[in-house]
Amino acid sequence: MTTDAFVGNVFLYRDKTGSPGEWDKVCQVFGISGLGQTNALIDATTFCSGGSREYISGLADGAEITLELNYETSAYVEREMIMDVQNKNSRNFQIRVEDGSPTTKFSFLGICLSWTLNPSVDDRNTITFTVKVSGAITLV
């Protein structure tokens, strides 16, 4: 049996500042973790539940996403992402899986929460951003 597993071809896009509907591909990214959502668990047990708890699914809560980037002082998008955190901005993002056709797109509004510079003496310098999904994640 063969597999359709693949390596790479997953990219982060951020809506272009001042250009609605246009996207910047963030090529410095080497790690994206945490994209997803979790539905709240609500206990709906009643006296008629027959001695067993019953549950229903509640509101979805988007995850906090960690974005790891190579730090490049000339990369304007990294500077803009730092300013997004400082200005407490929300930003539209897409994570695109560009392996095969059509491209799969996960679109979401992200609250820009934090950035951390990770300098190193003997390895590449990196910067980490944390974004909280706000609202639904749209799969296209």
N, C-alpha and C positions, 0 to 999 in steps of 0.2 A: 504494500500500500504506500502511495506517495503522500507527501504533505504539501500544503500550501503555505507553510510557515515562511517568513521572510525576515530579512535584516534591513534596518534603516527605512528610508523613504517615508518617514513621519516628520512633518514640519509644523512649526508654530508660525501663525500669521497674526498680526496685530493691526487693527484698523488704523489707517494712515491719518495722522493729525491734520485737520483742516481739509480733508478730502473724503467726504462720506462715500461709502461704497467701494473705496479702494483699500488695498491691503499691503502692508509691508511684510515680507518674508524675513523672519528673524533667523539668520543663518548662523549666528554664534551659539545657538542652543545645542547642547549635547545631552541633555537629560530633561525629561518631562515625567513627573510622577504625580499620581493622585487624581487624575481626571475621573470624575464619576459623580454619582449621587446616591443618597441613601434615603429611603422612605421611613418616616417616623413610624414606630410601632405603637398602636393605640389599643389598650385593653378594652374590649367591648363585652366582657363577661357580664351576664345577668343571672338572676335567680333561676332562670329557665335553661341555663347552659349545661345542665346535666352533670355537674361536678367537674367540668373541665373548663379551663380558661379559653376564651375565644378572642381573636385579635382581628383588627382591620388595619389597612395601610393608611398612614396619614400623609402629611405634606412632605414633598421631596425636599431634601437639603443638599445643595451642591457642595462638593468637596473643596478643600483647600489644595491648590495645585502648586507644586514646587517646580520652578524653572531654573535649570542650571545652564549658565552661559560662560563661554570663554570671555574674559574681560578684555575688551579692545577699546583703547582710549579714543579711537577715531570713529567708533560705531555710534552714530547719532541716535539710533533706536534705543540703545542702552541708556543714554542720557535722558531721553524722553521717558523711559520706563521709571527711572529714578525720580524724575519730576512728577510722574503720575502718583507715585507713593507719597511724595512730599505734599502734593496738592490734594491728596485723598480722592483721586479720580477713579471713575469706573471706565472700563475700556472694553470694546468688543474684541474677542479673540476667536480664532479658528485653529483647531488642530486638524491637519489634513493628512490622510493616509494616501500617499500617491503611488501605491503599488497596485497596478492593475487599472482597469477602466470600468466604471467611472471612479473618479477620486471620491473617497469617503471624507466628509467634513463634519466635525463636531464643532458647532458654533455656540458661543455663550458670552454673556456679559460677565466680566470679572471685576471685582473690587480689588484695587491694587493695594495690598496690605504692607509688604515689607521688601527691603532689599538688604543684602549683606555682601560686602566685598570680602573675598577670600584670597589675600595675597600669599605668595609662596616663594621661598628661596630657591627650591630645587624642582619645582613643577610649574605648570601654567598657572597664571592668575585667573581666578574665576569670580563670577558674581552670581548670587542666587536671589531670585524673586519669588515671593509668595502671592498668589492671586486666589481669592475666594469666589467661587461661582455664585452668581446671584440670579435667581430665576431658573428657567429650564435650560437644559442642554439640548440643542436641536441637532438631530442626526440627519444629514442629507447625503 
